[in-house]
Each structure stands twice: as structure tokens, then as C-alpha cells.
Amino acid sequence: MDHLQIDHSPEPIRLFKSDFLEFFSHISPVAVVVVWVPVVCLFLWRAVTASGHRASLGGVAGGVLIGLFSWTLLEYTLHRFVFHFRPRGPRQERLLFLFHGVHHVQPQCKTRLVMPPAVSVPLALIVFGLVYAVFAVGLGLPRWVDPVMAGIIAGYLVYDLTHYATHHLAMRRGVFKSLKRYHLQHHYNTPGRRFGVSSPLWDVVFGTFPRD
């Protein structure tokens, strides 16, 4: 993404010739909340009422925390290795531009700061399959699937809303100011580093946190 030129024009770059497809390439953060908050609530309800018995609230909370922590690693992995994958041909370059490159070209475009459902829903299904395989099949702990998924999706919501805020809210104090500065440095100074948005934890762990 290092070679992409930043475009500050107010008119969003058109991605598709089709008006139908172009419409779905724009999304408000409100839509993300409307779509995913009920899903988090559903997983929490299923976790608490698992198998017709009231589950331990401590166990549910533990599963949610595992999910939240897992999301931070997933967020870093997707951003670094998928969204910033170096394309090996024009088709890959076009696909990566649709996924993430357009955001680096127009980082202040309000309607392309959160993940559209066309991307987030298939991703959530894949993640659900992985969580089910690990906890229900691998560990024999099927009751952990729902709270862990609630935590992962809640973490995704925090990530998407934080990402929007870093570009369009003041965030002048404390940790919020630090997150905003950290992410904008990723855009304007070090596009090959600082991949964490909701947390710089995995940048520190994997050496993409600039020492300077």
C-alpha cells in the first residue's frame, strides 16, 4: 500500500460500474451497530440459557473475554496479512484495492470506514466455523462457542467503531487520543507498520511497533 497516493477530494472514488454494487460499497457505522448488536445479544442469550439450564455467569464472562482477546489477534492478522498483502498480479491488486486500498487512497471517506456486511457476514461464518471446531470438536466444550463468539463480534464492533472515530471524531484525551494518533500514523507515515486499530498489543508482540 506504500505507493498509493492520498486523495482528499470530497467525492468518493467509484469502485463499480453497476449502481447496485456501488450502493453496497458504502456503509454507515449505524448500520454496523444495527446488524451486529442483536447478534451479540443472541449469542449471549444462548450462552446463558445453554441446554435449558442457567449457565455460570463467570463462565460466560470468561468466554466473552477469550473472544475479545481473540478478536485483537484476528484484527491484527487480517489487517497485516490480508488487507496489506502484496498483490502478485492485476487481479489481486484490484481485489485488494476493493477491500482496503481504496481506504488508504481516501482515508477520510466517511462511507468506507467500516466493514460492509458483504464482507463481515462471510467472515463471521468462517470464524464461527473455526470457533466451533476448536471448542466443540477439539476441546469438547460446546457451551463455550456462544460466549466466545459474543466476545469476538463485540470486539469487531469496538474495532469498527474505533476505526471510524479515529478518522472523524476529535478524540483529544487519554487512550482515545493515543489510538487516533497511532492509526493516523499508520496511514500517513508507516503504512507497513502499526496494524492494530483497537490496540497496539500485537504490533509490539510481532515487531511492527516502530521503536522511534
C-alpha positions in Angstrom: 0.0 0.0 0.0 3.1 2.2 0.3 2.8 3.5 -3.3 -0.8 4.7 -3.1 -1.4 8.4 -3.4 -3.8 10.0 -0.9 -6.8 11.7 -2.5 -8.5 14.4 -0.4 -11.3 15.1 -2.9 -14.8 15.0 -1.3 -16.3 12.8 -4.0 -15.8 9.1 -3.2 -13.9 7.0 -5.7 -16.3 4.9 -7.7 -15.5 1.2 -7.4 -18.1 -0.4 -9.6 -19.8 0.4 -12.9 -23.0 -1.1 -11.5 -25.0 1.4 -9.4 -26.4 -1.6 -7.4 -22.9 -2.8 -6.5 -21.7 0.7 -5.9 -24.5 1.3 -3.4 -23.4 -1.6 -1.3 -19.8 -0.4 -1.2 -20.9 2.5 1.1 -22.0 1.9 4.7 -22.7 3.9 7.8 -21.4 2.9 11.2 -25.0 3.0 12.4 -25.7 0.0 10.1 -22.9 -2.0 11.6 -24.4 -1.4 15.1 -27.9 -2.3 13.9 -26.7 -5.5 12.2 -24.3 -6.9 14.8 -25.6 -5.8 18.3 -28.6 -8.2 18.0 -26.2 -10.9 17.0 -24.0 -10.3 20.1 -27.2 -10.4 22.3 -28.3 -13.6 20.6 -25.1 -15.4 21.4 -25.1 -14.1 25.0 -28.7 -15.3 25.4 -27.8 -18.7 24.0 -24.8 -18.8 26.3 -26.8 -18.0 29.5 -29.6 -20.4 28.6 -27.5 -23.2 27.2 -29.2 -26.6 27.2 -32.1 -25.3 29.2 -30.0 -24.7 32.3 -28.8 -21.3 33.6 -25.1 -21.2 32.8 -22.5 -19.9 35.2 -22.2 -16.1 34.7 -18.5 -16.4 35.5 -18.1 -19.0 32.7 -20.0 -16.8 30.3 -17.9 -13.8 31.2 -14.7 -15.9 30.8 -15.8 -17.0 27.3 -16.6 -13.4 26.3 -13.1 -12.3 27.5 -11.5 -15.1 25.5 -13.5 -13.9 22.4 -12.5 -10.3 22.9 -8.8 -11.2 23.2 -9.1 -13.5 20.2 -10.5 -10.6 18.2 -7.5 -8.4 18.8 -5.3 -11.1 17.2 -7.7 -11.7 14.4 -7.9 -7.9 13.7 -4.1 -7.7 13.5 -3.8 -10.8 11.3 -6.4 -9.6 8.8 -5.1 -6.1 8.6 -1.4 -7.1 8.2 -1.6 -10.3 6.1 -4.8 -9.9 4.2 -5.5 -6.2 3.7 -1.8 -5.4 3.2 -1.0 -8.5 1.2 1.4 -7.6 -1.7 -0.5 -8.5 -4.9 1.1 -10.7 -7.5 -0.9 -9.6 -10.5 -3.5 -7.1 -11.6 -6.5 -9.2 -10.4 -5.1 -9.5 -6.9 -4.2 -5.8 -7.0 -7.8 -4.9 -8.0 -9.3 -7.2 -5.3 -7.1 -5.7 -2.6 -7.9 -2.2 -3.7 -11.6 -3.0 -3.3 -11.0 -4.5 0.2 -8.6 -2.0 1.7 -6.6 0.0 -0.9 -9.4 2.5 -1.5 -9.4 3.4 2.2 -5.7 4.2 2.0 -6.3 6.4 -1.0 -9.3 8.2 0.6 -8.8 7.7 4.3 -11.4 10.3 5.2 -14.2 9.0 3.1 -17.0 8.5 5.8 -18.9 5.8 4.0 -15.9 3.5 3.6 -14.6 3.3 7.1 -16.5 0.3 8.5 -16.7 -3.2 7.0 -19.8 -3.8 4.8 -21.9 -6.8 5.6 -20.9 -8.4 2.2 -17.5 -8.9 3.8 -18.3 -9.1 7.5 -21.0 -11.7 7.3 -19.0 -14.3 5.4 -16.0 -13.6 7.7 -18.2 -14.1 10.7 -19.4 -17.5 9.3 -15.8 -18.6 8.8 -14.8 -17.5 12.3 -17.9 -19.3 13.8 -16.7 -22.5 12.0 -13.2 -22.2 13.5 -14.5 -21.5 17.0 -16.9 -24.5 16.8 -14.1 -26.7 15.5 -11.8 -25.6 18.3 -14.2 -25.6 21.3 -17.0 -28.0 20.4 -15.0 -30.6 18.4 -11.4 -30.2 19.5 -11.9 -29.4 23.2 -15.3 -31.0 23.7 -16.6 -27.7 25.2 -19.6 -26.8 23.0 -21.1 -24.4 25.6 -18.0 -22.1 25.1 -18.9 -21.5 21.5 -21.6 -18.9 22.1 -19.9 -16.7 24.7 -16.6 -16.8 22.7 -18.5 -15.7 19.6 -20.2 -13.0 21.5 -16.8 -11.7 22.6 -15.4 -11.9 19.1 -18.3 -10.0 17.5 -18.3 -7.4 20.3 -14.5 -7.0 19.7 -15.2 -6.5 16.0 -17.8 -3.8 16.8 -15.3 -2.0 19.0 -12.8 -2.2 16.2 -15.1 -0.9 13.5 -16.4 2.0 15.6 -12.9 2.9 16.9 -11.7 2.9 13.3 -14.5 5.3 12.3 -13.8 7.5 15.4 -10.0 7.8 14.6 -10.9 9.4 11.3 -13.9 11.5 12.2 -14.1 12.2 15.9 -11.9 14.6 17.9 -10.6 12.0 20.5 -8.5 14.6 22.3 -7.8 12.9 25.6 -6.1 9.8 27.1 -6.2 6.5 25.4 -8.6 7.7 22.7 -6.1 10.4 21.6 -3.3 7.8 21.5 -5.4 5.4 19.4 -6.3 8.2 16.9 -2.6 9.3 16.6 -1.4 5.7 16.3 -3.8 4.8 13.5 -3.3 8.1 11.5 0.5 7.4 11.7 -0.3 4.1 10.0 -1.9 6.0 7.2 0.4 8.9 6.7 3.8 7.8 8.0 4.2 4.0 8.3 1.6 2.0 6.2 3.8 -1.1 6.6 3.6 -0.9 10.4 1.1 -0.1 13.2 -1.6 -2.6 12.1 -3.5 -2.6 15.4 -6.5 -0.3 15.4 -8.3 -1.1 18.7 -5.0 -2.0 20.4 -1.2 -1.9 19.5 -0.6 -5.1 21.5 0.2 -7.4 18.6 2.3 -4.8 16.9 4.5 -4.9 20.0 4.5 -8.8 20.0 5.3 -9.2 16.3 7.7 -6.3 15.9 5.6 -3.9 13.8 5.5 -1.3 16.5 8.1 1.4 15.5 10.7 1.9 18.2 11.1 5.5 17.2 
